[in-house]
Amino acid sequence: MKYLIQIFILACVFQAFTSRAEDNQLKITGYGSIIAGKTFGTVDDPINLGKRRDETFTADFYDVGQYTNDINFKAESILAVQGVYTVNSELSITGQLVAKGVDDFEPEFDWYYVTYRPNDDWTFMAGRRNIPMYYYSEFSEVGYAYPWMRPPANLYWWQITQFNGFHAAYNFKLGELSHTVTAFHGDERDEQNKEMEYYEVLYGNTNVTRVDEFWTNINGINWVIAGDFFDVRLVYFTNDRDRTKFLDDGSVEYSLPFSQRFMGVGGSINWQAFTLLFDWNHVKYKDVRGTEFPTYLLSLVYNWGEFQPFIAYSKADHERTAVPTDDLEEHKLWSAGVRWDLYSNVAFKFQYDHFTDQGYAPKQWNYHGDARVISAGIDFIF
């Protein structure tokens, strides 16, 4: 019944627009992925010592899309439909409905925002969108937009990826380079955060029934510089972070709030038949431990007609500057695969990933565990 209600509401909204619109005022597009994958063996269970468990590869940290030894079609498969209604030459309204395999394909409005473009230089947006924290953040679920099966999961792993707020972007040129500078502000109050609830279960905290994650006062700037053969994106933002746990006895646990800082540099360089993709990011908590998370990605792609073979390496660390120690979370990911453009809007991909958990085992920081996974599927746009 929930599916029918949501589809009915969406149809009514679109019908209301189209009934008063001229041709081409309502544009409907979409994207999707159908992906299957599996891991290969077992590993020592870092939580239940003395036992073995299937290798587990988390392809999507935010939605906890995972592969184990059984073939899984739901971890990353997705279908999204986006409608853009053009009110006039300056104003438009965008809504995006997304159905994910990890949610049993239950549709949900993921994006909804208003865009005001008074001229070619300025763009203003208000509503719900992705936080522009990584190079691929604003289209990380559009598999057709990049060569890999997915952006490396050990970089794109934060509990919050979207927010409700405002964007103001200014476009200009300096010499041969194009620039887009975007300022953004907003917040996100995520009740029943799937990623944090998963970690509670992983560590055996079965008395935790719900985890709420709050990112407030998100304030940042995004600067994109593009030339003939390269583009670079710089980002800096800060926010306040809070977390609340609900227990099965009715009690509530409140975390100690703190602020965090995120900065990063990502981009692409094209040289003849090769493309180099890179992303470096650094997150720092303003907490008593001086917690920091440095991460980076390097990927080389060979453009050979409709084929794009690639390799990629990503690394994520966990450090504490107030209480220095190397005995924390740490992992790396090697990936290799190929993209084959079957049609102008459909691509087939095959990928092998080798995830190595280098976390400190005596204190169970190696809770991810090593994993080897193969995945294959198609990405499409329409």
C-alpha positions as CSV (number, residue, x, y, z in Angstrom):
1,M,0.0,0.0,0.0
2,K,2.9,2.4,0.8
3,Y,4.3,1.9,-2.7
4,L,0.9,2.7,-4.3
5,I,0.4,5.8,-2.2
6,Q,3.8,7.2,-3.1
7,I,3.5,6.4,-6.8
8,F,0.0,7.9,-6.8
9,I,1.2,11.1,-5.1
10,L,4.1,11.5,-7.5
11,A,1.8,10.9,-10.5
12,C,-0.6,13.5,-9.2
13,V,2.1,16.1,-8.8
14,F,3.5,15.5,-12.3
15,Q,0.0,15.6,-13.7
16,A,-0.7,18.9,-12.0
17,F,2.4,20.3,-13.6
18,T,1.9,18.9,-17.0
19,S,-1.7,19.9,-17.2
20,R,-0.7,23.6,-17.1
21,A,2.6,23.3,-18.9
22,E,3.7,23.6,-22.4
23,D,5.8,21.0,-24.1
24,N,9.3,20.4,-22.6
25,Q,8.5,22.3,-19.4
26,L,8.5,19.1,-17.5
27,K,11.6,17.0,-18.1
28,I,11.8,13.4,-16.7
29,T,15.1,11.6,-16.6
30,G,16.6,8.9,-14.5
31,Y,19.3,6.4,-13.8
32,G,19.8,3.0,-12.4
33,S,22.1,0.1,-11.7
34,I,21.6,-3.7,-11.6
35,I,24.6,-5.2,-9.9
36,A,25.4,-8.6,-8.4
37,G,28.4,-9.6,-6.3
38,K,29.9,-12.0,-3.8
39,T,32.9,-12.6,-1.6
40,F,35.1,-15.7,-1.6
41,G,35.9,-17.2,1.8
42,T,35.9,-16.9,5.6
43,V,37.9,-14.9,8.1
44,D,38.5,-14.9,11.8
45,D,35.7,-13.1,13.5
46,P,37.2,-10.0,15.2
47,I,34.2,-9.6,17.5
48,N,33.4,-13.2,18.3
49,L,36.9,-14.4,19.0
50,G,37.7,-18.0,18.1
51,K,35.0,-18.2,15.4
52,R,35.0,-17.8,11.7
53,R,32.5,-15.9,9.5
54,D,32.0,-15.1,5.8
55,E,34.1,-12.4,4.3
56,T,32.0,-9.2,4.4
57,F,32.6,-6.4,2.0
58,T,30.6,-3.1,2.6
59,A,30.1,-1.6,-0.8
60,D,27.9,1.2,0.6
61,F,28.6,2.3,4.1
62,Y,25.7,4.8,4.4
63,D,23.0,2.3,3.4
64,V,24.9,-0.8,4.7
65,G,24.9,-2.5,1.3
66,Q,27.1,-5.6,1.8
67,Y,28.4,-8.6,0.0
68,T,29.1,-12.0,1.6
69,N,29.7,-15.5,0.2
70,D,26.2,-15.7,-1.2
71,I,25.4,-13.9,-4.5
72,N,23.6,-10.6,-3.7
73,F,21.7,-8.4,-6.2
74,K,20.4,-5.9,-3.6
75,A,23.6,-4.4,-2.1
76,E,24.0,-1.8,-4.8
77,S,21.1,-2.1,-7.3
78,I,19.1,1.1,-7.6
79,L,16.5,2.9,-9.7
80,A,15.9,6.6,-9.7
81,V,13.5,8.9,-11.5
82,Q,14.0,12.7,-11.6
83,G,11.5,15.3,-12.6
84,V,12.5,18.9,-13.4
85,Y,9.6,21.4,-13.9
86,T,10.6,24.6,-15.5
87,V,8.4,27.4,-14.1
88,N,10.1,30.1,-16.3
89,S,13.5,30.9,-17.7
90,E,14.9,31.6,-14.2
91,L,13.0,29.2,-11.9
92,S,12.8,25.4,-11.8
93,I,11.7,22.7,-9.3
94,T,13.4,19.3,-9.0
95,G,12.2,16.1,-7.3
96,Q,14.0,12.8,-7.3
97,L,12.4,9.5,-6.3
98,V,14.9,6.7,-5.5
99,A,14.3,2.9,-4.9
100,K,17.3,0.9,-3.5
101,G,17.8,-2.8,-3.2
102,V,19.0,-2.5,0.4
103,D,15.6,-1.0,1.2
104,D,13.7,-3.7,-0.7
105,F,13.2,-1.1,-3.5
106,E,10.8,1.0,-1.4
107,P,10.7,4.3,-3.2
108,E,11.7,7.5,-1.3
109,F,12.0,11.1,-2.2
110,D,15.8,11.6,-2.0
111,W,16.2,15.1,-3.5
112,Y,13.8,18.0,-3.7
113,Y,14.9,21.6,-4.3
114,V,14.2,24.8,-6.1
115,T,16.7,26.4,-8.5
116,Y,16.8,30.1,-9.2
117,R,19.1,31.2,-12.0
118,P,18.8,35.0,-12.6
119,N,21.6,35.0,-15.2
120,D,24.5,32.9,-16.6
121,D,26.8,33.7,-13.7
122,W,24.7,33.0,-10.5
123,T,22.7,29.9,-9.4
124,F,20.8,29.7,-6.1
125,M,19.3,26.4,-4.8
126,A,17.2,25.7,-1.7
127,G,16.0,22.3,-0.6
128,R,17.5,18.8,-0.1
129,R,20.6,17.6,-1.9
130,N,23.9,15.8,-1.3
131,I,26.6,17.4,0.7
132,P,29.4,18.3,-1.8
133,M,32.1,16.7,0.3
134,Y,33.9,14.4,-2.2
135,Y,34.7,14.7,-5.9
136,Y,31.8,12.4,-6.8
137,S,29.5,13.1,-3.9
138,E,26.8,14.9,-5.9
139,F,26.3,12.0,-8.3
140,S,27.9,9.1,-6.3
141,E,24.8,6.9,-6.9
142,V,24.8,7.5,-10.7
143,G,27.0,4.5,-11.7
144,Y,27.1,5.6,-15.3
145,A,29.0,8.7,-14.4
146,Y,32.3,7.0,-13.5
147,P,34.4,4.0,-14.6
148,W,34.3,1.9,-11.5
149,M,31.4,-0.1,-10.0
150,R,31.3,2.4,-7.2
151,P,33.4,5.2,-5.7
152,P,35.8,3.5,-3.1
153,A,33.6,2.6,-0.1
154,N,36.4,3.3,2.4
155,L,36.4,7.0,1.3
156,Y,32.7,7.5,0.9
157,W,31.8,6.2,4.3
158,W,30.3,8.9,6.4
159,Q,27.1,8.6,8.4
160,I,25.6,11.7,6.7
161,T,25.6,12.3,3.0
162,Q,22.6,14.6,2.4
163,F,21.4,17.8,4.0
164,N,18.6,20.4,3.9
165,G,19.8,23.8,3.1
166,F,21.0,26.4,0.6
167,H,23.5,26.7,-2.2
168,A,24.8,29.9,-3.9
169,A,27.1,29.3,-6.9
170,Y,29.0,31.9,-9.0
171,N,30.6,31.0,-12.4
172,F,33.4,33.0,-14.0
173,K,36.4,32.7,-16.2
174,L,40.0,33.7,-15.6
175,G,42.1,33.4,-18.7
176,E,41.6,29.9,-20.1
177,L,40.2,28.4,-16.8
178,S,36.6,28.2,-15.8
179,H,35.7,28.6,-12.1
180,T,32.6,27.7,-10.1
181,V,32.5,28.8,-6.4
182,T,29.7,27.5,-4.3
183,A,28.8,28.4,-0.7
184,F,26.4,26.2,1.1
185,H,24.7,26.0,4.5
186,G,22.2,23.6,6.1
187,D,21.8,20.7,8.5
188,E,20.7,17.0,8.6
189,R,18.8,15.2,11.4
190,D,18.9,11.6,10.5
191,E,16.6,9.5,12.7
192,Q,17.4,5.7,12.7
193,N,20.8,6.1,11.1
194,K,21.4,2.7,9.4
195,E,25.2,2.8,9.5
196,M,25.5,3.6,13.2
197,E,22.8,1.0,14.1
198,Y,24.8,-1.6,12.1
199,Y,27.9,-0.9,14.2
200,E,26.0,-1.3,17.4
201,V,24.7,-4.7,16.2
202,L,28.2,-5.7,15.0
203,Y,29.7,-5.1,18.4
204,G,26.9,-7.0,20.1
205,N,25.1,-4.0,21.6
206,T,21.7,-5.6,21.0
207,N,20.1,-3.4,23.7
208,V,20.4,-0.4,21.3
209,T,17.2,-0.1,19.3
210,R,17.8,3.2,17.4
211,V,20.6,5.7,16.7
212,D,19.9,9.2,15.7
213,E,22.7,11.2,14.0
214,F,22.6,15.1,13.8
215,W,24.8,17.3,11.7
216,T,23.9,20.9,12.3
217,N,25.4,24.3,11.2
218,I,26.9,22.8,8.1
219,N,28.8,25.7,6.5
220,G,31.2,25.3,3.6
221,I,32.6,26.3,0.3
222,N,33.3,24.3,-2.9
223,W,35.6,25.6,-5.7
224,V,35.8,23.9,-9.0
225,I,38.6,24.9,-11.5
226,A,38.4,23.4,-15.0
227,G,40.8,23.6,-17.9
228,D,41.2,21.9,-21.3
229,F,42.6,18.6,-19.9
230,F,41.9,18.7,-16.1
231,D,39.5,19.8,-13.4
232,V,40.1,20.2,-9.7
233,R,37.5,20.5,-6.9
234,L,38.4,22.0,-3.5
235,V,36.1,21.8,-0.6
236,Y,36.0,23.0,3.0
237,F,33.2,22.8,5.5
238,T,32.5,22.6,9.2
239,N,29.5,21.4,11.2
240,D,28.4,20.4,14.7
241,R,27.9,16.7,15.3
242,D,25.6,15.0,17.9
243,R,24.4,11.4,18.4
244,T,21.6,9.9,20.5
245,K,21.1,6.2,21.3
246,F,17.8,4.7,22.3
247,L,17.9,1.5,24.5
248,D,15.3,-1.3,24.7
249,D,14.6,-0.4,28.4
250,G,13.3,3.0,27.3
251,S,16.4,4.9,28.4
252,V,18.4,7.3,26.2
253,E,22.2,7.8,25.9
254,Y,23.5,11.2,24.7
255,S,26.9,11.6,23.2
256,L,29.2,14.5,23.9
257,P,28.6,17.0,21.1
258,F,31.6,18.4,19.1
259,S,32.3,20.2,15.9
260,Q,34.2,18.7,12.9
261,R,36.1,20.1,9.9
262,F,36.2,18.5,6.5
263,M,38.6,19.5,3.7
264,G,39.5,17.9,0.4
265,V,41.0,18.1,-3.0
266,G,39.8,15.9,-5.9
267,G,39.9,15.9,-9.6
268,S,40.8,14.4,-12.9
269,I,43.7,14.8,-15.4
270,N,43.4,13.6,-19.0
271,W,46.6,12.8,-20.9
272,Q,46.2,11.2,-24.3
273,A,44.4,7.9,-23.7
274,F,44.8,7.9,-19.9
275,T,42.8,9.5,-17.2
276,L,44.1,10.0,-13.6
277,L,41.4,10.4,-11.0
278,F,42.3,11.4,-7.4
279,D,40.6,12.4,-4.2
280,W,42.3,13.4,-0.9
281,N,40.3,14.3,2.2
282,H,40.9,15.1,5.8
283,V,38.3,15.1,8.6
284,K,39.2,16.4,12.1
285,Y,37.0,16.3,15.1
286,K,37.2,19.0,17.7
287,D,37.0,16.5,20.5
288,V,39.2,15.6,23.6
289,R,41.1,13.0,21.6
290,G,41.9,15.2,18.5
291,T,40.4,12.5,16.2
292,E,41.4,12.7,12.6
293,F,40.6,10.7,9.5
294,P,42.9,11.2,6.5
295,T,41.9,9.3,3.3
296,Y,42.9,9.3,-0.3
297,L,42.2,7.7,-3.7
298,L,44.3,7.3,-6.9
299,S,42.9,5.6,-10.0
300,L,44.3,5.2,-13.5
301,V,41.9,4.6,-16.4
302,Y,42.8,3.6,-20.0
303,N,40.4,4.9,-22.5
304,W,40.3,2.4,-25.4
305,G,37.3,2.9,-27.6
306,E,34.2,1.8,-25.8
307,F,36.3,0.0,-23.1
308,Q,37.8,1.6,-20.0
309,P,40.0,-0.8,-18.0
310,F,41.1,0.7,-14.7
311,I,43.0,0.2,-11.5
312,A,42.4,2.0,-8.2
313,Y,43.9,2.3,-4.7
314,S,42.3,3.9,-1.7
315,K,43.5,4.2,1.9
316,A,41.8,5.3,5.1
317,D,43.3,5.9,8.5
318,H,42.1,6.9,12.0
319,E,44.4,9.0,14.1
320,R,44.4,10.8,17.5
321,T,46.6,13.8,17.9
322,A,45.8,14.6,21.5
323,V,46.6,11.0,22.6
324,P,48.9,9.8,19.8
325,T,48.5,6.1,18.9
326,D,48.9,4.0,15.7
327,D,46.7,1.2,17.2
328,L,43.3,2.3,15.7
329,E,41.3,1.7,12.5
330,E,43.1,1.5,9.2
331,H,42.3,-0.2,5.9
332,K,43.2,-0.1,2.2
333,L,41.4,-1.2,-1.0
334,W,42.9,-2.4,-4.3
335,S,40.4,-2.5,-7.2
336,A,40.7,-3.5,-10.9
337,G,38.1,-3.9,-13.6
338,V,36.7,-2.8,-16.9
339,R,33.8,-0.7,-18.1
340,W,32.3,-1.5,-21.5
341,D,30.0,1.1,-23.1
342,L,27.4,-1.1,-24.7
343,Y,25.2,1.8,-25.9
344,S,25.3,5.6,-25.5
345,N,23.3,5.3,-22.2
346,V,24.2,1.8,-21.0
347,A,27.5,0.5,-19.6
348,F,28.5,-3.0,-18.4
349,K,31.1,-3.2,-15.6
350,F,33.2,-6.0,-14.0
351,Q,35.3,-5.4,-10.9
352,Y,37.5,-7.2,-8.5
353,D,38.2,-5.6,-5.0
354,H,40.7,-6.7,-2.4
355,F,40.0,-5.0,1.0
356,T,42.7,-5.3,3.6
357,D,41.7,-4.4,7.2
358,Q,44.8,-3.2,9.0
359,G,43.0,-2.2,12.2
360,Y,44.6,-3.0,15.6
361,A,43.3,-6.5,16.3
362,P,43.8,-6.7,20.2
363,K,41.3,-3.8,20.6
364,Q,39.0,-5.1,17.8
365,W,39.7,-2.1,15.5
366,N,39.8,-4.7,12.7
367,Y,36.0,-5.1,12.8
368,H,35.6,-4.9,9.0
369,G,37.8,-7.9,8.3
370,D,39.7,-8.7,5.1
371,A,37.5,-9.4,2.0
372,R,37.9,-10.3,-1.7
373,V,34.8,-9.6,-3.8
374,I,33.8,-9.7,-7.5
375,S,30.9,-7.7,-8.8
376,A,29.3,-7.2,-12.2
377,G,26.4,-5.3,-13.6
378,I,25.0,-2.6,-15.8
379,D,24.6,1.1,-15.2
380,F,22.1,3.1,-17.3
381,I,20.6,6.6,-17.7
382,F,17.4,7.6,-19.5
